[in-house]
Each structure stands twice: as C-alpha cells, then as structure tokens.
Amino acid sequence: MTDQPSNAPKPRLWLRLIVVVLLLVAITGALAYKKTLQIQEQIAQGSQLPPPISVTVAQARPDTWNRRVRAVGTLVAFQGVDITTEESGIVTAINFESGEEVEAGSLLIDFDNRTELANLESARAQFEADNSQYQRLLKLRDQSFVTKNDIDTQASLVDIAEARINVAKTALSKKRIYAPFSGRLGIRQVDLGEYVAPGGVIVTLLSLDRLYLDFTLPESNFRDLVRDQLIEFKVRSYPEQTFSARVETWNPQLDANTRNITIRAIVDNRERLLAPGMFADMQVRSRREVPVLTVPETSIFYNIYGEAVYILEKPEATENDPDPDYRLAARQVEVAYRAEGIAGISSGIEAGDMVVTSGQLKLYPNLRVAIVDDVPEYQSSAQ
C-alpha cells in the first residue's frame, strides 16, 4: 500500500502573524488600563493636603536699646611708682617684705647716715657758737662798745648756721625711704649692705583698691560717651565673670594720627581680683537709644543670606476655605543684640509679627502651620 499526498490546505504565515499581534494588543491594553487606574488613585490621594505643622510662636514687641560698642583696654594702677633714692648710700636696714601691704608713711629702707649725722652735729655746734656771740654783741650794744654793722654781720652768721642745720636735716632725712601712699609692694630690688646709686629702684609700690581702665574709641563714637556711664568688661583670668567700670573722663582732643578718643574709667578692685596690665575686652553702652523689636533668641536661624526668622501670614478667606491656615514667610533680619535669651531686631520685621520660636529645621516658606503651646522635639532623619 502506497502513501498518497495530502490535499488539505496549510495555514498561511500572515494569519499566524495576525493572531500574535492581536494577543500583544490585548495584553498591552490590559496593562495600560491597570496602570491608568493606579495613576488615578495616586492623583486622588495627592489632592488631599497634608495636615499643618505644629509650631510655637511669640509676638515681636517694640523696645529701646542702648547700642553697645566693643572695645579693648588695659588696666592701669590708680597710683603706682618705682620707689628710688635721691642720694647714694649703703642699705643698713630693710623694713618690708616683698608683696607686703603698707600704709602711707611706712618706713621702708634705712641707708648709712653717719656722715649726715656728723654734719648735723657740726651745724648745730656752729649755730650755738654764732648765736652766743650774737647775744654778747647785743649786750655790748647798750654800752656803745660795738657798732651796728658788727651786730648785723653776726646776725647773718646766725642765720647761715641755722640754714646749715636745715640742710643737714634734709640730707639726713633722705637716708630713710618712706611709702608715699598706701598700697602693695612688689619684689624687693635691693639687699642689706648693697650700695644704691641715685635713682636706683628699691621696690615698686602700687595702689590696687581702685584701678584705671584706659581704652580708645573711634571718632564715630564720640557722641556715645557720657560721664559715669557703666562699662562691662571681661579679663582672661576670669572668663566667666563680668566686671564693671565707670567712665571718669576722656581727652577733649582726638589723636591726630588715629582719630581715636582716649578714655579713662575707674574700676573698684577692693576684692583684689584684678591687676594692672591685664587686657580687658569690654562693651561700652551708648547713651543713644535705638528702637528694636524683641523676640526669643530661639526664633533666629541662619540661611545663605544671613540671619532670618519665620513669621506667620494669614491668607485671605475664600468660599472654599473660610478659615485658612497660617502660612510661613521667611524674613531676613538685622540682630542688634542678644541677652538672656532675648534678641533685639533692628530691621526686617514689624511690631506685632508672630515669629516661630521652635522647629525651624523642618520648616520652609509657604508651609501650612498651626499654633500650639508646645511641640515635640524635632528628630532629624539623618544618621
């Protein structure tokens, strides 16, 4: 039995392609329809506004502030002197200890005074002899045995002898050195038995109950000065402590080279915490009052333009939103001062503005916010 060729027609290639294309179209349409539903769902969810952010606020209040000028100065002894001697001599007695507190008139140093004592005794003896002769001549004058010229000559010798006594006393007094005022002595510069030449320094004496604070200010601050105004300053020895001084006077003429004013203030130093030569970093309070707006210091934040605050703005009501939420607006400000948690702003906001006092890190302009008494601490998502 032999095989016969089949006469059944075979499917054509184009028919197969049509079937494949129809299947692809059906699958693509189904996927597109599903994706469209997902997008519509996301759009519907995005049209719902997020709830407003809770913030605390404070009102900007008008105030006045005395502008403060930064300056540097030096503490100077109220009275200070290097105790020296006018006459040369050998030290025979030292009556003080280095660093000792002394009263005015206290004896400090004795020099060898034997020559001066001898000169004083000689002058006194000469005075006695001349004065005795003068008295005898006065008695003889009544008997006309002496002339008036003899008496006048002898009287002159008496005066000369008396002057020599005073000269000898003065020379003797220079052999003892006394404290010219009350204060604290420095380190002793002489030893017992040492020869000291005229002008040689014996010890330094400083009056420390009060100190001078000398400093300078530019010409532009001349009208900021007033007598008895208070100055606050700090020194490096006590970085956490603030001291005060009172302006006593200033030079009426400015320095021709620097155009600065030289000012002197007085510091009460009865506690002896300060010492002459210390460097003082100070703030001079001006007598001029500057209008400012006070806000909590926590309301200040920094951006690329400098210091700024967020203030609350109320949009206008509409039919769809009769009571709109507050919106944030950033304002660049000029901060005049910071003190005790309060910042004084000289420009950038207006009196009555409500400023945000916390949570600025999570805020941005035009954000919807709600006012609360307290907000939870902001937790950064950065790790």
NUKE-912187 format. One record per residue (C-alpha): residue in one letter; residue number from 1; x, y, z. Coordinates in nm, 2 decimals. Last residue first. Example, Ala and Ser with C-alpha at 12.3 -4.5 7.8 and 13.67 -1.06 7.14 Angstrom:
BEGIN
<res: s, n: 2, east: 1.37, north: -0.11, up: 0.71>
<res: a, n: 1, east: 1.23, north: -0.45, up: 0.78>
***
This chain:
BEGIN
<res: q, n: 383, east: 2.21, north: 5.91, up: 6.05>
<res: a, n: 382, east: 2.00, north: 6.19, up: 5.92>
<res: s, n: 381, east: 1.63, north: 6.16, up: 6.00>
<res: s, n: 380, east: 1.65, north: 6.45, up: 6.24>
<res: q, n: 379, east: 1.42, north: 6.44, up: 6.54>
<res: y, n: 378, east: 1.25, north: 6.77, up: 6.63>
<res: e, n: 377, east: 1.14, north: 6.79, up: 6.99>
<res: p, n: 376, east: 0.76, north: 6.77, up: 7.03>
<res: v, n: 375, east: 0.57, north: 7.10, up: 7.00>
<res: d, n: 374, east: 0.44, north: 7.32, up: 7.28>
<res: d, n: 373, east: 0.17, north: 7.58, up: 7.32>
<res: v, n: 372, east: 0.03, north: 7.52, up: 6.97>
<res: i, n: 371, east: -0.01, north: 7.74, up: 6.66>
<res: a, n: 370, east: -0.09, north: 7.56, up: 6.33>
<res: v, n: 369, east: 0.13, north: 7.56, up: 6.02>
<res: r, n: 368, east: 0.09, north: 7.54, up: 5.64>
<res: l, n: 367, east: 0.42, north: 7.58, up: 5.46>
<res: n, n: 366, east: 0.46, north: 7.88, up: 5.24>
<res: p, n: 365, east: 0.83, north: 7.91, up: 5.32>
<res: y, n: 364, east: 1.01, north: 7.61, up: 5.47>
<res: l, n: 363, east: 1.01, north: 7.44, up: 5.81>
<res: k, n: 362, east: 1.18, north: 7.12, up: 5.94>
<res: l, n: 361, east: 1.49, north: 7.29, up: 6.08>
<res: q, n: 360, east: 1.28, north: 7.58, up: 6.22>
<res: g, n: 359, east: 1.13, north: 7.36, up: 6.49>
<res: s, n: 358, east: 1.10, north: 7.64, up: 6.76>
<res: t, n: 357, east: 1.02, north: 8.00, up: 6.81>
<res: v, n: 356, east: 0.82, north: 8.09, up: 6.50>
<res: v, n: 355, east: 0.76, north: 8.47, up: 6.48>
<res: m, n: 354, east: 0.42, north: 8.64, up: 6.50>
<res: d, n: 353, east: 0.45, north: 9.00, up: 6.38>
<res: g, n: 352, east: 0.31, north: 9.26, up: 6.62>
<res: a, n: 351, east: 0.58, north: 9.52, up: 6.56>
<res: e, n: 350, east: 0.74, north: 9.48, up: 6.22>
<res: i, n: 349, east: 1.01, north: 9.26, up: 6.08>
<res: g, n: 348, east: 1.34, north: 9.30, up: 5.89>
<res: s, n: 347, east: 1.52, north: 9.57, up: 6.09>
<res: s, n: 346, east: 1.66, north: 9.65, up: 6.44>
<res: i, n: 345, east: 1.60, north: 9.31, up: 6.59>
<res: g, n: 344, east: 1.67, north: 9.27, up: 6.96>
<res: a, n: 343, east: 1.72, north: 8.90, up: 7.06>
<res: i, n: 342, east: 1.62, north: 8.77, up: 7.40>
<res: g, n: 341, east: 1.76, north: 8.46, up: 7.57>
<res: e, n: 340, east: 1.94, north: 8.65, up: 7.84>
<res: a, n: 339, east: 2.10, north: 8.90, up: 7.60>
<res: r, n: 338, east: 2.14, north: 8.91, up: 7.22>
<res: y, n: 337, east: 2.19, north: 9.23, up: 7.04>
<res: a, n: 336, east: 2.13, north: 9.43, up: 6.72>
<res: v, n: 335, east: 2.01, north: 9.14, up: 6.50>
<res: e, n: 334, east: 1.94, north: 9.26, up: 6.15>
<res: v, n: 333, east: 1.67, north: 9.04, up: 5.99>
<res: q, n: 332, east: 1.60, north: 8.84, up: 5.67>
<res: r, n: 331, east: 1.23, north: 8.74, up: 5.67>
<res: a, n: 330, east: 1.10, north: 8.39, up: 5.58>
<res: a, n: 329, east: 0.72, north: 8.35, up: 5.53>
<res: l, n: 328, east: 0.51, north: 8.07, up: 5.68>
<res: r, n: 327, east: 0.14, north: 8.02, up: 5.61>
<res: y, n: 326, east: -0.14, north: 8.02, up: 5.87>
<res: d, n: 325, east: -0.44, north: 7.80, up: 5.80>
<res: p, n: 324, east: -0.74, north: 7.93, up: 5.60>
<res: d, n: 323, east: -1.07, north: 7.99, up: 5.77>
<res: p, n: 322, east: -1.33, north: 8.04, up: 5.50>
<res: d, n: 321, east: -1.17, north: 7.80, up: 5.26>
<res: n, n: 320, east: -1.39, north: 7.71, up: 4.97>
<res: e, n: 319, east: -1.57, north: 8.05, up: 4.98>
<res: t, n: 318, east: -1.24, north: 8.23, up: 5.03>
<res: a, n: 317, east: -1.05, north: 8.37, up: 5.33>
<res: e, n: 316, east: -0.74, north: 8.58, up: 5.27>
<res: p, n: 315, east: -0.41, north: 8.41, up: 5.37>
<res: k, n: 314, east: -0.28, north: 8.46, up: 5.72>
<res: e, n: 313, east: 0.09, north: 8.51, up: 5.75>
<res: l, n: 312, east: 0.31, north: 8.37, up: 6.02>
<res: i, n: 311, east: 0.67, north: 8.48, up: 6.05>
<res: y, n: 310, east: 0.99, north: 8.27, up: 6.01>
<res: v, n: 309, east: 1.31, north: 8.44, up: 6.12>
<res: a, n: 308, east: 1.64, north: 8.52, up: 5.94>
<res: e, n: 307, east: 2.01, north: 8.57, up: 6.00>
<res: g, n: 306, east: 2.25, north: 8.56, up: 5.70>
<res: y, n: 305, east: 2.18, north: 8.53, up: 5.33>
<res: i, n: 304, east: 2.27, north: 8.16, up: 5.29>
<res: n, n: 303, east: 2.04, north: 8.07, up: 5.58>
<res: y, n: 302, east: 2.07, north: 8.11, up: 5.96>
<res: f, n: 301, east: 1.80, north: 8.09, up: 6.23>
<res: i, n: 300, east: 1.66, north: 8.33, up: 6.49>
<res: s, n: 299, east: 1.34, north: 8.23, up: 6.67>
<res: t, n: 298, east: 1.54, north: 8.07, up: 6.95>
<res: e, n: 297, east: 1.66, north: 8.42, up: 7.06>
<res: p, n: 296, east: 1.30, north: 8.50, up: 7.17>
<res: v, n: 295, east: 1.18, north: 8.82, up: 7.01>
<res: t, n: 294, east: 1.24, north: 9.19, up: 7.09>
<res: l, n: 293, east: 1.18, north: 9.46, up: 6.83>
<res: v, n: 292, east: 1.43, north: 9.75, up: 6.83>
<res: p, n: 291, east: 1.44, north: 10.13, up: 6.86>
<res: v, n: 290, east: 1.80, north: 10.25, up: 6.93>
<res: e, n: 289, east: 1.87, north: 10.47, up: 7.23>
<res: r, n: 288, east: 2.19, north: 10.68, up: 7.22>
<res: r, n: 287, east: 2.38, north: 10.69, up: 7.55>
<res: s, n: 286, east: 2.60, north: 10.41, up: 7.42>
<res: r, n: 285, east: 2.69, north: 10.12, up: 7.63>
<res: v, n: 284, east: 3.06, north: 10.04, up: 7.61>
<res: q, n: 283, east: 3.14, north: 9.67, up: 7.59>
<res: m, n: 282, east: 3.47, north: 9.54, up: 7.70>
<res: d, n: 281, east: 3.76, north: 9.30, up: 7.65>
<res: a, n: 280, east: 4.02, north: 9.39, up: 7.91>
<res: f, n: 279, east: 4.39, north: 9.30, up: 7.90>
<res: m, n: 278, east: 4.55, north: 9.30, up: 8.24>
<res: g, n: 277, east: 4.85, north: 9.53, up: 8.30>
<res: p, n: 276, east: 4.75, north: 9.64, up: 8.65>
<res: a, n: 275, east: 4.59, north: 9.35, up: 8.85>
<res: l, n: 274, east: 4.23, north: 9.24, up: 8.90>
<res: l, n: 273, east: 4.08, north: 9.01, up: 9.17>
<res: r, n: 272, east: 4.19, north: 9.24, up: 9.45>
<res: e, n: 271, east: 3.85, north: 9.23, up: 9.62>
<res: r, n: 270, east: 3.88, north: 9.61, up: 9.67>
<res: n, n: 269, east: 3.91, north: 9.65, up: 9.29>
<res: d, n: 268, east: 3.65, north: 9.91, up: 9.20>
<res: v, n: 267, east: 3.73, north: 10.01, up: 8.84>
<res: i, n: 266, east: 3.76, north: 10.37, up: 8.72>
<res: a, n: 265, east: 3.73, north: 10.46, up: 8.35>
<res: r, n: 264, east: 3.97, north: 10.65, up: 8.12>
<res: i, n: 263, east: 3.90, north: 10.73, up: 7.76>
<res: t, n: 262, east: 4.14, north: 10.82, up: 7.47>
<res: i, n: 261, east: 3.94, north: 10.91, up: 7.16>
<res: n, n: 260, east: 4.06, north: 10.79, up: 6.82>
<res: r, n: 259, east: 4.14, north: 10.99, up: 6.51>
<res: t, n: 258, east: 4.44, north: 10.75, up: 6.45>
<res: n, n: 257, east: 4.71, north: 11.01, up: 6.37>
<res: a, n: 256, east: 4.58, north: 11.33, up: 6.52>
<res: d, n: 255, east: 4.46, north: 11.16, up: 6.84>
<res: l, n: 254, east: 4.13, north: 11.33, up: 6.94>
<res: q, n: 253, east: 4.12, north: 11.62, up: 7.17>
<res: p, n: 252, east: 3.89, north: 11.65, up: 7.47>
<res: n, n: 251, east: 4.07, north: 11.35, up: 7.63>
<res: w, n: 250, east: 3.83, north: 11.14, up: 7.82>
<res: t, n: 249, east: 3.69, north: 11.13, up: 8.17>
<res: e, n: 248, east: 3.56, north: 10.92, up: 8.46>
<res: v, n: 247, east: 3.38, north: 10.64, up: 8.29>
<res: r, n: 246, east: 3.26, north: 10.38, up: 8.54>
<res: a, n: 245, east: 3.38, north: 10.02, up: 8.54>
<res: s, n: 244, east: 3.21, north: 9.68, up: 8.57>
<res: f, n: 243, east: 3.34, north: 9.33, up: 8.58>
<res: t, n: 242, east: 3.19, north: 9.02, up: 8.42>
<res: q, n: 241, east: 3.30, north: 8.67, up: 8.53>
<res: e, n: 240, east: 3.31, north: 8.35, up: 8.32>
<res: p, n: 239, east: 3.65, north: 8.43, up: 8.15>
<res: y, n: 238, east: 3.82, north: 8.51, up: 8.48>
<res: s, n: 237, east: 4.19, north: 8.53, up: 8.41>
<res: r, n: 236, east: 4.12, north: 8.63, up: 8.05>
<res: v, n: 235, east: 3.96, north: 8.95, up: 8.15>
<res: k, n: 234, east: 3.60, north: 9.06, up: 8.10>
<res: f, n: 233, east: 3.43, north: 9.40, up: 8.06>
<res: e, n: 232, east: 3.11, north: 9.59, up: 8.13>
<res: i, n: 231, east: 3.12, north: 9.97, up: 8.12>
<res: l, n: 230, east: 2.89, north: 10.20, up: 8.31>
<res: q, n: 229, east: 2.83, north: 10.56, up: 8.23>
<res: d, n: 228, east: 2.96, north: 10.80, up: 8.49>
<res: r, n: 227, east: 3.04, north: 11.07, up: 8.23>
<res: v, n: 226, east: 2.88, north: 11.04, up: 7.89>
<res: l, n: 225, east: 3.02, north: 10.90, up: 7.57>
<res: d, n: 224, east: 2.82, north: 10.79, up: 7.26>
<res: r, n: 223, east: 2.88, north: 11.13, up: 7.10>
<res: f, n: 222, east: 3.24, north: 11.04, up: 7.03>
<res: n, n: 221, east: 3.16, north: 10.70, up: 6.88>
<res: s, n: 220, east: 3.23, north: 10.80, up: 6.52>
<res: e, n: 219, east: 3.58, north: 10.93, up: 6.62>
<res: p, n: 218, east: 3.68, north: 10.57, up: 6.70>
<res: l, n: 217, east: 3.71, north: 10.45, up: 7.06>
<res: t, n: 216, east: 4.02, north: 10.42, up: 7.29>
<res: f, n: 215, east: 4.09, north: 10.24, up: 7.62>
<res: d, n: 214, east: 4.23, north: 10.30, up: 7.97>
<res: l, n: 213, east: 4.08, north: 10.12, up: 8.27>
<res: y, n: 212, east: 4.21, north: 10.28, up: 8.59>
<res: l, n: 211, east: 4.23, north: 10.07, up: 8.90>
<res: r, n: 210, east: 4.10, north: 10.11, up: 9.26>
<res: d, n: 209, east: 4.19, north: 9.93, up: 9.57>
<res: l, n: 208, east: 4.52, north: 9.84, up: 9.40>
<res: s, n: 207, east: 4.77, north: 10.12, up: 9.49>
<res: l, n: 206, east: 5.10, north: 10.01, up: 9.36>
<res: l, n: 205, east: 5.45, north: 10.04, up: 9.51>
<res: t, n: 204, east: 5.76, north: 9.91, up: 9.32>
<res: v, n: 203, east: 6.08, north: 9.84, up: 9.51>
<res: i, n: 202, east: 6.43, north: 9.99, up: 9.55>
<res: v, n: 201, east: 6.49, north: 10.13, up: 9.21>
<res: g, n: 200, east: 6.83, north: 10.31, up: 9.17>
<res: g, n: 199, east: 6.78, north: 10.69, up: 9.10>
<res: p, n: 198, east: 7.09, north: 10.79, up: 9.30>
<res: a, n: 197, east: 7.32, north: 10.48, up: 9.34>
<res: v, n: 196, east: 7.25, north: 10.20, up: 9.58>
<res: y, n: 195, east: 7.53, north: 10.02, up: 9.76>
<res: e, n: 194, east: 7.42, north: 9.69, up: 9.90>
<res: g, n: 193, east: 7.46, north: 9.61, up: 10.27>
<res: l, n: 192, east: 7.12, north: 9.45, up: 10.30>
<res: d, n: 191, east: 6.98, north: 9.37, up: 9.96>
<res: v, n: 190, east: 6.80, north: 9.57, up: 9.69>
<res: q, n: 189, east: 6.53, north: 9.51, up: 9.43>
<res: r, n: 188, east: 6.24, north: 9.39, up: 9.65>
<res: i, n: 187, east: 5.95, north: 9.24, up: 9.46>
<res: g, n: 186, east: 5.64, north: 9.45, up: 9.46>
<res: l, n: 185, east: 5.48, north: 9.64, up: 9.74>
<res: r, n: 184, east: 5.11, north: 9.68, up: 9.78>
<res: g, n: 183, east: 4.94, north: 10.00, up: 9.86>
<res: s, n: 182, east: 4.91, north: 10.30, up: 10.09>
<res: f, n: 181, east: 5.09, north: 10.62, up: 9.98>
<res: p, n: 180, east: 5.44, north: 10.78, up: 9.98>
<res: a, n: 179, east: 5.60, north: 10.48, up: 10.15>
<res: y, n: 178, east: 5.91, north: 10.60, up: 10.33>
<res: i, n: 177, east: 6.28, north: 10.60, up: 10.25>
<res: r, n: 176, east: 6.53, north: 10.70, up: 10.52>
<res: k, n: 175, east: 6.87, north: 10.84, up: 10.42>
<res: k, n: 174, east: 6.70, north: 11.13, up: 10.26>
<res: s, n: 173, east: 6.60, north: 11.26, up: 10.60>
<res: l, n: 172, east: 6.97, north: 11.31, up: 10.69>
<res: a, n: 171, east: 7.02, north: 11.53, up: 10.39>
<res: t, n: 170, east: 6.72, north: 11.74, up: 10.49>
<res: k, n: 169, east: 6.84, north: 11.76, up: 10.85>
<res: a, n: 168, east: 7.19, north: 11.88, up: 10.73>
<res: v, n: 167, east: 7.03, north: 12.14, up: 10.51>
<res: n, n: 166, east: 6.81, north: 12.26, up: 10.80>
<res: i, n: 165, east: 7.12, north: 12.29, up: 11.03>
<res: r, n: 164, east: 7.31, north: 12.47, up: 10.76>
<res: a, n: 163, east: 7.02, north: 12.72, up: 10.74>
<res: e, n: 162, east: 7.05, north: 12.78, up: 11.12>
<res: a, n: 161, east: 7.43, north: 12.85, up: 11.07>
<res: i, n: 160, east: 7.36, north: 13.10, up: 10.79>
<res: d, n: 159, east: 7.10, north: 13.28, up: 11.00>
<res: v, n: 158, east: 7.35, north: 13.30, up: 11.29>
<res: l, n: 157, east: 7.62, north: 13.43, up: 11.06>
<res: s, n: 156, east: 7.38, north: 13.70, up: 10.93>
<res: a, n: 155, east: 7.31, north: 13.81, up: 11.29>
<res: q, n: 154, east: 7.69, north: 13.84, up: 11.34>
<res: t, n: 153, east: 7.72, north: 14.08, up: 11.05>
<res: d, n: 152, east: 7.42, north: 14.28, up: 11.17>
<res: i, n: 151, east: 7.57, north: 14.32, up: 11.51>
<res: d, n: 150, east: 7.91, north: 14.43, up: 11.38>
<res: n, n: 149, east: 7.74, north: 14.68, up: 11.14>
<res: k, n: 148, east: 7.55, north: 14.83, up: 11.43>
<res: t, n: 147, east: 7.88, north: 14.91, up: 11.60>
<res: v, n: 146, east: 8.01, north: 14.77, up: 11.92>
<res: f, n: 145, east: 8.12, north: 14.92, up: 12.26>
<res: s, n: 144, east: 7.82, north: 15.16, up: 12.28>
<res: q, n: 143, east: 7.73, north: 15.03, up: 12.63>
<res: d, n: 142, east: 7.38, north: 14.92, up: 12.51>
<res: r, n: 141, east: 7.54, north: 14.75, up: 12.21>
<res: l, n: 140, east: 7.76, north: 14.54, up: 12.44>
<res: k, n: 139, east: 7.46, north: 14.33, up: 12.54>
<res: l, n: 138, east: 7.36, north: 14.27, up: 12.18>
<res: l, n: 137, east: 7.72, north: 14.18, up: 12.10>
<res: r, n: 136, east: 7.71, north: 13.91, up: 12.36>
<res: q, n: 135, east: 7.39, north: 13.76, up: 12.22>
<res: y, n: 134, east: 7.54, north: 13.74, up: 11.87>
<res: q, n: 133, east: 7.85, north: 13.57, up: 12.00>
<res: s, n: 132, east: 7.63, north: 13.31, up: 12.17>
<res: n, n: 131, east: 7.43, north: 13.26, up: 11.84>
<res: d, n: 130, east: 7.74, north: 13.21, up: 11.64>
<res: a, n: 129, east: 7.88, north: 12.95, up: 11.88>
<res: e, n: 128, east: 7.54, north: 12.77, up: 11.91>
<res: f, n: 127, east: 7.49, north: 12.77, up: 11.53>
<res: q, n: 126, east: 7.83, north: 12.63, up: 11.47>
<res: a, n: 125, east: 7.76, north: 12.35, up: 11.71>
<res: r, n: 124, east: 7.43, north: 12.27, up: 11.54>
<res: a, n: 123, east: 7.60, north: 12.26, up: 11.20>
<res: s, n: 122, east: 7.86, north: 12.02, up: 11.33>
<res: e, n: 121, east: 7.60, north: 11.80, up: 11.48>
<res: l, n: 120, east: 7.41, north: 11.79, up: 11.15>
<res: n, n: 119, east: 7.72, north: 11.72, up: 10.95>
<res: a, n: 118, east: 7.81, north: 11.43, up: 11.18>
<res: l, n: 117, east: 7.46, north: 11.29, up: 11.15>
<res: e, n: 116, east: 7.48, north: 11.32, up: 10.77>
<res: t, n: 115, east: 7.82, north: 11.13, up: 10.76>
<res: r, n: 114, east: 7.68, north: 10.85, up: 10.99>
<res: n, n: 113, east: 7.36, north: 10.81, up: 10.77>
<res: d, n: 112, east: 7.41, north: 10.45, up: 10.62>
<res: f, n: 111, east: 7.08, north: 10.40, up: 10.45>
<res: d, n: 110, east: 6.75, north: 10.29, up: 10.60>
<res: i, n: 109, east: 6.47, north: 10.15, up: 10.38>
<res: l, n: 108, east: 6.09, north: 10.10, up: 10.40>
<res: l, n: 107, east: 5.95, north: 10.32, up: 10.68>
<res: s, n: 106, east: 5.57, north: 10.34, up: 10.65>
<res: g, n: 105, east: 5.44, north: 10.69, up: 10.57>
<res: a, n: 104, east: 5.13, north: 10.57, up: 10.37>
<res: e, n: 103, east: 5.03, north: 10.22, up: 10.48>
<res: v, n: 102, east: 5.19, north: 9.90, up: 10.36>
<res: e, n: 101, east: 5.07, north: 9.57, up: 10.21>
<res: e, n: 100, east: 5.36, north: 9.33, up: 10.16>
<res: g, n: 99, east: 5.44, north: 9.17, up: 9.83>
<res: s, n: 98, east: 5.81, north: 9.16, up: 9.90>
<res: e, n: 97, east: 5.88, north: 9.21, up: 10.27>
<res: f, n: 96, east: 5.95, north: 9.54, up: 10.45>
<res: n, n: 95, east: 6.18, north: 9.72, up: 10.69>
<res: i, n: 94, east: 6.52, north: 9.68, up: 10.51>
<res: a, n: 93, east: 6.80, north: 9.82, up: 10.72>
<res: t, n: 92, east: 7.16, north: 9.93, up: 10.66>
<res: v, n: 91, east: 7.15, north: 9.98, up: 10.28>
<res: i, n: 90, east: 7.46, north: 10.17, up: 10.16>
<res: g, n: 89, east: 7.42, north: 10.51, up: 10.01>
<res: s, n: 88, east: 7.36, north: 10.73, up: 9.71>
<res: e, n: 87, east: 7.12, north: 11.01, up: 9.74>
<res: e, n: 86, east: 6.79, north: 11.08, up: 9.56>
<res: t, n: 85, east: 6.66, north: 10.73, up: 9.63>
<res: t, n: 84, east: 6.40, north: 10.53, up: 9.43>
<res: i, n: 83, east: 6.05, north: 10.39, up: 9.48>
<res: d, n: 82, east: 5.90, north: 10.29, up: 9.14>
<res: v, n: 81, east: 5.56, north: 10.44, up: 9.15>
<res: g, n: 80, east: 5.20, north: 10.34, up: 9.10>
<res: q, n: 79, east: 4.87, north: 10.51, up: 9.18>
<res: f, n: 78, east: 4.54, north: 10.40, up: 9.02>
<res: a, n: 77, east: 4.73, north: 10.12, up: 8.86>
<res: v, n: 76, east: 4.64, north: 10.06, up: 8.50>
<res: l, n: 75, east: 4.41, north: 9.81, up: 8.34>
<res: t, n: 74, east: 4.43, north: 9.79, up: 7.96>
<res: g, n: 73, east: 4.16, north: 9.83, up: 7.70>
<res: v, n: 72, east: 3.97, north: 9.66, up: 7.42>
<res: a, n: 71, east: 3.65, north: 9.79, up: 7.26>
<res: r, n: 70, east: 3.31, north: 9.67, up: 7.15>
<res: v, n: 69, east: 3.03, north: 9.93, up: 7.12>
<res: r, n: 68, east: 2.69, north: 9.88, up: 7.27>
<res: r, n: 67, east: 2.37, north: 10.04, up: 7.14>
<res: n, n: 66, east: 2.13, north: 10.14, up: 7.42>
<res: w, n: 65, east: 1.82, north: 9.95, up: 7.34>
<res: t, n: 64, east: 1.45, north: 10.05, up: 7.30>
<res: d, n: 63, east: 1.15, north: 9.82, up: 7.28>
<res: p, n: 62, east: 0.88, north: 9.71, up: 7.04>
<res: r, n: 61, east: 0.74, north: 9.36, up: 7.08>
<res: a, n: 60, east: 0.76, north: 9.08, up: 6.82>
<res: q, n: 59, east: 0.49, north: 8.83, up: 6.92>
<res: a, n: 58, east: 0.59, north: 8.47, up: 7.00>
<res: v, n: 57, east: 0.52, north: 8.14, up: 6.82>
<res: t, n: 56, east: 0.52, north: 7.77, up: 6.88>
<res: v, n: 55, east: 0.48, north: 7.54, up: 6.58>
<res: s, n: 54, east: 0.26, north: 7.25, up: 6.47>
<res: i, n: 53, east: 0.28, north: 7.15, up: 6.10>
<res: p, n: 52, east: -0.05, north: 7.16, up: 5.91>
<res: p, n: 51, east: -0.21, north: 6.83, up: 5.80>
<res: p, n: 50, east: -0.12, north: 6.71, up: 5.45>
<res: l, n: 49, east: -0.35, north: 6.83, up: 5.16>
<res: q, n: 48, east: -0.56, north: 6.57, up: 4.98>
<res: s, n: 47, east: -0.51, north: 6.60, up: 4.61>
<res: g, n: 46, east: -0.22, north: 6.36, up: 4.63>
<res: q, n: 45, east: -0.46, north: 6.06, up: 4.72>
<res: a, n: 44, east: -0.68, north: 6.13, up: 4.41>
<res: i, n: 43, east: -0.37, north: 6.16, up: 4.19>
<res: q, n: 42, east: -0.24, north: 5.83, up: 4.33>
<res: e, n: 41, east: -0.57, north: 5.65, up: 4.25>
<res: q, n: 40, east: -0.58, north: 5.80, up: 3.90>
<res: i, n: 39, east: -0.22, north: 5.67, up: 3.84>
<res: q, n: 38, east: -0.31, north: 5.32, up: 3.96>
<res: l, n: 37, east: -0.62, north: 5.30, up: 3.74>
<res: t, n: 36, east: -0.42, north: 5.42, up: 3.44>
<res: k, n: 35, east: -0.16, north: 5.14, up: 3.52>
<res: k, n: 34, east: -0.43, north: 4.88, up: 3.51>
<res: y, n: 33, east: -0.57, north: 5.00, up: 3.18>
<res: a, n: 32, east: -0.23, north: 5.02, up: 3.03>
<res: l, n: 31, east: -0.16, north: 4.66, up: 3.14>
<res: a, n: 30, east: -0.48, north: 4.53, up: 2.99>
<res: g, n: 29, east: -0.43, north: 4.72, up: 2.67>
<res: t, n: 28, east: -0.08, north: 4.58, up: 2.63>
<res: i, n: 27, east: -0.20, north: 4.22, up: 2.68>
<res: a, n: 26, east: -0.48, north: 4.26, up: 2.42>
<res: v, n: 25, east: -0.25, north: 4.43, up: 2.17>
<res: l, n: 24, east: 0.00, north: 4.15, up: 2.21>
<res: l, n: 23, east: -0.26, north: 3.88, up: 2.15>
<res: l, n: 22, east: -0.39, north: 4.06, up: 1.85>
<res: v, n: 21, east: -0.04, north: 4.09, up: 1.71>
<res: v, n: 20, east: 0.02, north: 3.71, up: 1.75>
<res: v, n: 19, east: -0.30, north: 3.62, up: 1.58>
<res: i, n: 18, east: -0.23, north: 3.85, up: 1.29>
<res: l, n: 17, east: 0.11, north: 3.70, up: 1.25>
<res: r, n: 16, east: -0.03, north: 3.34, up: 1.23>
<res: l, n: 15, east: -0.26, north: 3.45, up: 0.95>
<res: w, n: 14, east: 0.02, north: 3.60, up: 0.76>
<res: l, n: 13, east: 0.21, north: 3.27, up: 0.76>
<res: r, n: 12, east: -0.07, north: 3.08, up: 0.58>
<res: p, n: 11, east: -0.24, north: 2.78, up: 0.73>
<res: k, n: 10, east: -0.18, north: 2.46, up: 0.52>
<res: p, n: 9, east: -0.45, north: 2.34, up: 0.27>
<res: a, n: 8, east: -0.55, north: 1.97, up: 0.29>
<res: n, n: 7, east: -0.46, north: 1.77, up: -0.04>
<res: s, n: 6, east: -0.25, north: 1.51, up: 0.14>
<res: p, n: 5, east: -0.01, north: 1.31, up: -0.09>
<res: q, n: 4, east: -0.10, north: 0.94, up: -0.11>
<res: d, n: 3, east: 0.11, north: 0.68, up: 0.07>
<res: t, n: 2, east: 0.14, north: 0.33, up: -0.10>
<res: m, n: 1, east: 0.00, north: 0.00, up: 0.00>
***
